[in-house]
Amino acid sequence: MNGLGGARVSKREFIKRVARRAGVPTRVAALVYEATVEEILDTVSDGKRLTLTGFGKFFLQRHKGHRVTTIGDRAEGATDLGEIADYSVLKFSATRAVNKDVGYRLSRRTERIATDTEQRTAPTGPHPHAAP
């Protein structure tokens, strides 16, 4: 489950959905998926920012290394776990248009779920225990 309460979509399911949407065999969609991911990783690993106009940017965010310690109880004190070296992480920043579209789709989906729930829980007749 993600933070919004939805189920996760596996890589296999995602590729099937893309294949269906594009009208191509799943095998072709899988090859395109793998090539796309590899190209994104290669581009960003070379220190370049990849901009997909109208979608967003992939880039590396660099972090400085630091010492790591744990906080023990008062008798034991802190434990030094050593040094974390400088490192980088892959980041993605969606365009405003994409964020607005996702928000719009989410609100429509939420409205549909609320409507469906109301329809299922709406009384269909007198309550079985109600007095006549």
C-alpha positions as CSV (number, residue, x, y, z in Angstrom):
1,M,0.0,0.0,0.0
2,N,1.2,3.5,-0.7
3,G,0.5,6.7,1.3
4,L,-2.8,7.1,-0.5
5,G,-4.1,3.7,0.4
6,G,-3.8,2.2,-3.1
7,A,-2.2,-1.1,-4.2
8,R,1.2,-1.2,-5.8
9,V,1.5,-2.0,-9.5
10,S,4.3,-4.5,-10.3
11,K,6.7,-4.0,-13.1
12,R,5.1,-6.9,-15.0
13,E,1.6,-5.4,-14.7
14,F,2.9,-1.9,-15.7
15,I,4.5,-3.4,-18.8
16,K,1.2,-5.2,-19.7
17,R,-0.7,-2.0,-19.3
18,V,1.7,0.0,-21.5
19,A,1.6,-2.8,-24.2
20,R,-2.2,-2.7,-24.1
21,R,-2.3,1.1,-24.4
22,A,0.2,1.2,-27.2
23,G,-1.3,-1.7,-29.1
24,V,2.0,-3.6,-29.1
25,P,3.1,-7.1,-27.9
26,T,4.1,-7.3,-24.2
27,R,7.5,-8.4,-25.3
28,V,8.1,-5.2,-27.3
29,A,6.8,-3.0,-24.4
30,A,9.2,-4.9,-22.1
31,L,12.2,-4.2,-24.4
32,V,11.2,-0.5,-24.6
33,Y,10.8,-0.3,-20.8
34,E,14.2,-1.8,-20.2
35,A,15.9,0.4,-22.8
36,T,14.2,3.5,-21.3
37,V,15.3,2.8,-17.7
38,E,18.8,2.0,-18.8
39,E,19.1,5.2,-20.8
40,I,17.8,7.3,-17.9
41,L,20.3,5.7,-15.6
42,D,23.2,6.1,-18.0
43,T,22.4,9.7,-18.7
44,V,22.0,10.7,-15.0
45,S,25.1,8.6,-14.0
46,D,27.1,10.7,-16.5
47,G,26.2,13.7,-14.4
48,K,23.6,15.0,-16.9
49,R,20.1,16.2,-16.1
50,L,17.5,14.4,-18.3
51,T,14.5,16.6,-19.1
52,L,11.4,15.0,-20.7
53,T,9.5,18.1,-21.8
54,G,6.0,18.2,-20.5
55,F,6.7,15.4,-18.0
56,G,9.6,16.2,-15.7
57,K,13.4,16.0,-14.9
58,F,15.6,13.2,-13.7
59,F,18.8,14.3,-11.9
60,L,21.3,13.3,-9.3
61,Q,21.2,14.9,-5.8
62,R,24.5,14.8,-4.1
63,H,24.9,14.4,-0.4
64,K,28.0,15.0,1.8
65,G,29.3,12.2,3.9
66,H,28.9,12.4,7.7
67,R,29.6,10.6,10.9
68,V,26.9,8.2,12.2
69,T,26.2,7.6,15.9
70,T,23.4,6.0,17.8
71,I,22.0,7.3,21.0
72,G,22.2,4.7,23.7
73,D,20.8,4.8,27.2
74,R,22.4,7.1,29.7
75,A,24.7,4.5,31.2
76,E,26.0,3.4,27.8
77,G,26.2,6.7,25.9
78,A,26.3,7.1,22.1
79,T,27.8,4.4,19.9
80,D,30.0,5.6,17.0
81,L,29.0,3.6,13.9
82,G,31.5,5.2,11.6
83,E,31.6,7.4,8.6
84,I,29.2,7.6,5.7
85,A,31.0,8.5,2.4
86,D,29.6,11.1,0.0
87,Y,26.8,9.7,-2.0
88,S,24.2,10.6,-4.7
89,V,20.6,9.6,-5.1
90,L,18.4,9.7,-8.2
91,K,15.6,12.3,-8.0
92,F,12.6,13.1,-10.2
93,S,10.8,16.4,-10.4
94,A,7.5,16.4,-12.2
95,T,6.4,19.5,-14.2
96,R,3.6,21.6,-12.8
97,A,1.3,20.3,-15.5
98,V,1.9,16.7,-14.6
99,N,1.3,17.4,-10.9
100,K,-1.9,19.2,-11.7
101,D,-3.0,16.3,-13.9
102,V,-2.2,13.8,-11.2
103,G,-4.1,15.8,-8.7
104,Y,-7.1,16.1,-11.0
105,R,-7.1,12.4,-11.7
106,L,-6.9,11.6,-8.0
107,S,-9.7,13.9,-7.1
108,R,-11.9,12.4,-9.9
109,R,-11.1,8.9,-8.6
110,T,-11.8,9.9,-5.0
111,E,-15.2,11.4,-6.1
112,R,-16.1,8.2,-8.0
113,I,-15.2,6.1,-4.9
114,A,-17.3,8.3,-2.7
115,T,-20.2,8.1,-5.1
116,D,-19.9,4.3,-5.4
117,T,-19.8,4.0,-1.6
118,E,-22.9,6.2,-1.2
119,Q,-24.8,4.2,-3.7
120,R,-23.9,0.9,-2.0
121,T,-24.7,2.2,1.5
122,A,-27.9,4.1,0.6
123,P,-31.0,2.6,2.1
124,T,-33.1,0.7,-0.5
125,G,-36.2,0.4,1.5
126,P,-37.5,0.5,5.0
127,H,-35.1,-0.8,7.7
128,P,-35.9,-4.4,8.5
129,H,-36.2,-3.5,12.2
130,A,-38.2,-0.3,11.8
131,A,-41.7,0.0,13.2
132,P,-44.4,0.0,10.5
